[in-house]
Amino acid sequence: MRIATDIVGAVRNPEGKAVGFLGVSVLVERIGRRLSAIEFADQSTCQVLDQRGAALFEKDFKPKTGAVSPEGESLIKEIRLSKTGHLERAGNLYSFSPVESTGWTTVLAQPRAVAYKPVRNLLGKTTLLVAWLVVLTAVGAWLAGKFYRRQTEPARRLEREWLLNEKILENLPSG
């Protein structure tokens, strides 16, 4: 038994009015062959759900003929409720979106550890960069403080001397 799907589209005139419909039956295995040619990211898997929420393919994109597991059934229900978006379940991240005008939904799944690996790598690199920046800023502030003290010390010494001279001149008898 070969599973097929019917795809129908409206034929419209230049004003946008539907003048007819064009339909074609496509074997699900052909759609699966096309999808299997796509290279997905590390350990990612793709699935297409039909209007009823049934998975169309096995992991190798062959037409699915068996029943869905209870865990898969609850995941499909949750995806159908949300229509589009992302969710995390059992250590996997799922992204899903409807296929326009078909009622189908595409689902991409990837293990959470694999999906967040680039984020962890970037965080590790930026943490090291920020640590160096903080250390260099602290050293720069310390050097600037020393420089400021060296600049203000002569000014304070001159002020003290001037004050001392003023006091001495006030106390001298004038002739």
Residue pairs with C-beta under 8 A, 6 or more apart in sequence:
1 65
2 27
2 28
2 29
2 63
3 27
3 28
3 29
3 56
3 63
3 65
4 25
4 26
4 27
4 28
5 25
5 26
5 28
5 31
5 50
6 23
6 24
6 25
6 26
7 23
7 24
7 25
7 26
7 102
8 21
8 22
8 23
8 24
9 21
9 22
9 23
9 101
10 18
10 20
10 21
10 22
11 18
11 19
11 20
11 21
11 22
12 18
12 19
13 19
28 56
28 57
28 63
29 62
29 63
31 48
31 56
32 56
32 57
32 61
32 62
32 63
33 61
35 46
35 48
35 57
35 61
36 60
36 61
38 46
40 46
40 108
41 110
41 114
42 110
42 114
42 117
43 110
43 111
43 114
44 108
44 109
44 110
45 59
45 108
45 109
45 110
46 57
46 61
46 106
46 107
46 108
46 109
47 55
47 56
47 57
47 106
47 107
47 109
48 55
48 56
48 57
48 99
48 104
48 105
48 106
48 107
49 55
49 56
49 76
49 79
49 80
49 104
49 105
49 106
49 107
50 56
50 103
50 104
51 102
51 103
51 104
53 76
53 77
53 79
53 80
54 64
54 68
55 64
55 68
55 72
55 76
56 63
56 64
56 104
57 63
57 64
58 64
68 76
71 90
75 89
75 94
78 87
78 89
79 87
79 94
79 96
79 105
79 107
80 105
82 96
83 98
83 105
84 96
84 97
84 98
85 95
85 96
86 93
86 94
86 95
86 96
87 93
87 94
88 94
88 112
91 111
91 112
91 113
92 109
92 110
92 111
92 112
93 109
93 110
93 111
93 112
93 115
94 107
94 108
94 109
95 107
95 108
96 105
96 106
96 107
96 108
97 105
97 106
98 104
98 105
98 106
99 105
99 106
